[in-house]
Structures are given as C-alpha cells and as structure tokens.
Amino acid sequence: MPHFSSAGVDIAYFDIGAGDPVLLIHGFASSKEINWVGPSWTKTLTEAGYRAIGFDHRGHGESEKLYDPALYDTRIMAEDAQRLLAHLGLERADVVGYSMGARVGAQMALHFPQAVRSLILGGLGIHLVDGVGLPQTVADALEAPSLDDVGDPMGRMFRAFADANKADLKALAACIRGSRQVLSREEVGRIFQPVLVAIGTRDQVSGPGQPLVDLLPDGTMLDIPNRDHNPAVGDKVFKAGALEFLKRRP
C-alpha cells in the first residue's frame, strides 16, 4: 500500500483505475478499505471508467496515529486530502465524503475550491452547520477499559466497531475531540461546485439533508431508502445516484 507525507504525517492511500479521478474520504473510525473497497465503491467507479483514489485519515487505518486533538481539525484533514491530489499530480477531482469524511470534503470545497470538481456529501445533512459531530461520550467510550464498561448505546456501537477493526482507541478519541468544526450558513453558500447530499431515510446521525441542500448554490438531494447511518454507505441506491450525478456534472 503506497504512502505519502502530508506535512510530515504519514498517510496511506490507494489509487486504482484510470479516467476522471474521484477522491474518496471515509468516515470516523472507518478506513479506506471498510468504507470504499469492501462495499464495492472502488469496483463500481473503476468499472464506470473512473479513477478511484482513497486514503486513511490520520489516526485511522494504516496512516500515522496522532494523539493531540488539535491535529484532527477537519480543516487540517482537508489539507491532507488536497496534498494527496498534489502528490499524484492532479489539479482537481470529484470528491465523495461520508459522515466525518463529508465534513472534510466540505472544508476542502471551501478552502481548496480549485481542487474540487464536484462534491458528494454522504451521511451528512444540516448537521454540517448546526451539529459538531458525534457526542463526546463516544470519546469516553473509546477510552473505557473495555466494551463492558460502556453503557451509552452510541458509545458501545463505536467502541465495538473500533475493537473489531483493531483500531487505535486513543487516536480515535483524540479525533472525536478535535474534529468538531461546523460551517456557517454563509460558508455553505460559498460552495459553488455541484453538490449531491445523500442520506439514509432512517439516518439519525446526519441531520436532515434538504435544509443543507437549500443553502447550497447548486445542491441536489438523494434519499437512500430504509437505511440508517452506517448501512447507507454501501447501498446500491447511493452508488447509482453518485454515478448519475457524476455523469451530469460539468
């Protein structure tokens, strides 16, 4: 698996296929393989003629583990994404982010607009503006001695997920505490690229999508039927809607 240095932080990535590049940005406590390879996003994109590029966030997967929450600001993680494109000699890409990855993608579109051809925000609606992400109780759950010591249902879910994937719990707790940036309504209004907001109809984490779409100059809503937050990422409706969106964008 190739790696590159993002301002001294070691970041693991994949680069598969040819054609227009699509940068895939995974969610919290996940990885490039869990979010994008396992659910066949890479297969779907490459078979449709796209170049699929994904990376592990700092603190996740095969990338370097950091323990200072300040190093997980989503604006800093957006710099990791932009630097990966530069490392590959790419001026811009279509960007697909899920959950925390969608927050990073939105920061990328705002701060590095020249690098973002279009943007797909999966699993994130109006909470981009009025919600700071997962509750701090998730960080507490990650730092608990064991899963048996966690009573909070959401905390248990993420702790079990992290344990199953042998993740670095201390790094993930730092990430929860550091990646809590929101955008103002005015900032969302400056994201001029075509944006698809894709959310499961049973998602209780993202916040509703249409209010976010209404703030975007060029936003489109995609409902993913009967899916909660985590299962929606691999849903065939999401993949088909993303491909249709990519075909339509300039």
C-alpha angles and dihedrals in degrees: 000000000000122000135193136188118252103194089321098319115116111233125187119213146164129223115193133174134352138270130060108359121245116193114210118204116191131215133254117300090004131098141217090268097046096046102034116014100041095047089049098246090134091049092046094050098043092047088053090054101262132127109238116211123178138164141191113250116239106277092026138091113335096343125104117286117232127185105196110096090212089067091063098062105140089232089060091047088051087057088055089055094048092047091053090057090048090048089055092047093248122143095196145352141186106262128216117187129177125206106315086009088059089055088052091047091052091051089049092052090049100044101028101031094157090062096053117076094176135344133224114194110196123187094004128097132153090338084083083076107025105026130062096209131256117006120262088246087077090062089049090051091051090053095047116113091248143344089265088065093058118092101167108098096219091043090052091051094053094040091052090047092049093046091050090053094044090236125174100261095194092053092048092050089053089049092053090051095046105039098068102115121134131193123236120238088251091054092050087052089058093059096101099172121101107273130195116198110201120185135164113248089232095045111132095176107056103055119232116312104213096067088056092047089052090059095050120089091220108018132149128190125224119186115206102209121235095350129131123210103281101036093049093072093073099036118131091226089058093049094046092047091049092052091048090049092050091051091053100045118098 
